[in-house]
Amino acid sequence: TACAWTNLQITGYTQNLWKSFIFDYLGVSLRIMRHINSVLDGMIAWAEIDLDAIAWNVQAIRQFIGEGIEIFAVVKANAYGHGDIIIADEAARCGIEYLAIARIEEGLKLRQHNIKLPIIDLGVEFHGNIRSAIENNNELSASSMEYVSELEKSAKKNKTVIPVHLKVDTGMRRLGCALDSAEEIAEYISASK
């Protein structure tokens, strides 16, 4: 199983040895060491990711949702600090259909490491980043008519088609269109040339 340990207390001599190891290894200055010592305050956190557990979880989800429904593995922010390339490779091995990122740079990194799965950018990209998404086969998400219009202009300028996913706000109130405007935006996307 995947395990995570947080707030592990290390006291006295062992704590100082651990901090000394970190600082010697990283080669940081005494000034930075004092700052990190105050931030650590005796607490260390790490996560161990069991790739077999990921495979088991994907299989369990697949059994629950059935065939014909695509699963997206969110690997934004370096797969939440767990290693985007490792997790993306494992996702592909497990039969995941899509990877999801938040910034174009994350998608470019995946492509540079020969990740072939379709990638959807959950963020909002503009100008040169839209072009980079097109060139690197990263799909984009949209949540407003204005942004769909921006993507449409970019597609025409680059003489291409941009696959667009409609992002609908399901309650987090961050990104996504309101449910009452989703149908209108979806129709606009479908009619876009």
N, C-alpha and C positions, 0 to 999 in steps of 0.2 A: 504494500500500500504506500501511498504518498504520505510522508510524514513531515511535520514542521515543529520545531522546538523554538519557543520564544521565551524571553526573559529568564534565561538560564543564569542562575546566580553563581558567580565565581568569586571566591573570597581570598583575601590575603595574598600569600606568595604566588599561588597559581594564577590569580587575576593579574598580578604585575608581570609574570612571565608571559602570559597570553598577550597582553598589551605590548610588551617589549618585542615579542615575535612579530606582531602586526606592524609595528613601527619600523623595526629593523628591515623587515622584508620590503616594505614600501619605500623605505629610505626618506621618511618625512622629517621635517625639522622639529626641534624641541618645542617651538611655539605652536606648531600644528598638533604635536603630541599632547600638549596640555589641553587644547581645545577638544580633541577626540576623547581624551580621558574624561573630561567633564560630560561629554555627550554619552559615552558608553556607560558611565556610572555603574560599572559592574554587570551590565546586562549585555548579552550577546544573543543574536538571533540568526538562524539560518534555516534553509529548507532543503530537504532531500527529495528529489523527484524520482519516483519509481516508474520507468517507462512501461513496464508490464502493467502497472496499475492504470496508466493512461489507456493502454490497449483494451484492458478489461472494461474500463468505464465507457469507451466508445462502443464496444460490443453491447454493453448493457443498454446504453441510450438507443442504439440501433434497434435492438429487440423491442424496446418500449415504443418508439415512434413508428416503426415499420419501414418497409422499403419505399423508395421513391421520394423521400424527404432528405434534403441535403443538410449536412452538418458543417458548420463553420467553426474552425478553431481560431480563437482570438489570440494573436501573438503580438499585439501591440506592446510597446514599452518593454522590448526584449522579452516577450512572453511573460510579462509581469515580473521580470527579473530572473526568470528561470532558464533563459537561453533560447532565443527565438529560432535559431537554426536547428538546434537539437529537437525542439518541440515541433517545428515545422516538418522535419524529416520523419519524426515519429507519427505525426498526423497523417502524412502521406502513406506511410507504411500501414496504418490502421484503416485506411480507406476514407478518410475525411475528404470532403469534396472541395472545400474552400478554406482559405486563410483570411483573417481580417486584421487590418492594421489601422493606425490612427493618423499617420503622417507618411507622405510619399517616400521619405528617406528610408523608412522601415521596409517598404516594398522593394525599393532599389537594392537594399542590402540582401533581401531574400533572393532576388533575381541574380545578384552577383555570386551567390552561393549555390546557384543552379537549382533553386526550388522551382518546380514546374507547376504546382497546383495553382488554380485560379486565385487571385488575390483581390479582395475588395477593400478599398480605402474608406473607412468609416468617418474620416475627418472631412474637412472642407478645403479643397485645393483651388488655387487661382493661377492664371497666366502660365508661366513656364512650368509650374508643377503639373498642370493639366496635360501639357505636352509630354512631360516625363512619364506621367501615368500611361498615356497612350502608347508611347514608344516602348514601355516595359510591360505592356499587357496587364496593367493594374486597372481594375474596374472601379468606378466611382459611385458614391452614394449622394443623393440629393434630397433636400427636404423643403424646397421652396421653388415657386415658379421662376423667381429671379435667378436662382442658381442653375436651374435646368436651362434657362435661356442662355446663361453664360457658357454652359457646357455645349449647347447647340452651336453657338458662335464659334467656339474653339474647334468643334468637329468640322464645321464648314471650312474654317481657315486652314485646317490641317488635312482636309479632304479625306476624312475618315469617319467611322462610326464609333461612338463612345458608349459602351454598355453602361447603363445607369440603373442603380438600385434605388428604389424609393424608401427613404427612411421615415418611419412614422413614430411619433412620440407615444410610447405605451405607458407613460406615467412618471418617468424620471425628470421630465421637464428640462432636459439638456439640449439634445439635438433631435430633430425630427419634426415633421409637419403635424399639425393637429389632425385628429381623425376626421373631422368634418371637411377638411380640404384635401385629404388623401386621394379621393376618387378623381377630383378635378386635375390634380397634378399628375396622377397616373395616366389619365387620358391625354394630357398634354405631352407626356413622355412618349406614349404609344404613337401619337400623331406626328411627332418630331421627325424631321427628315434631315 
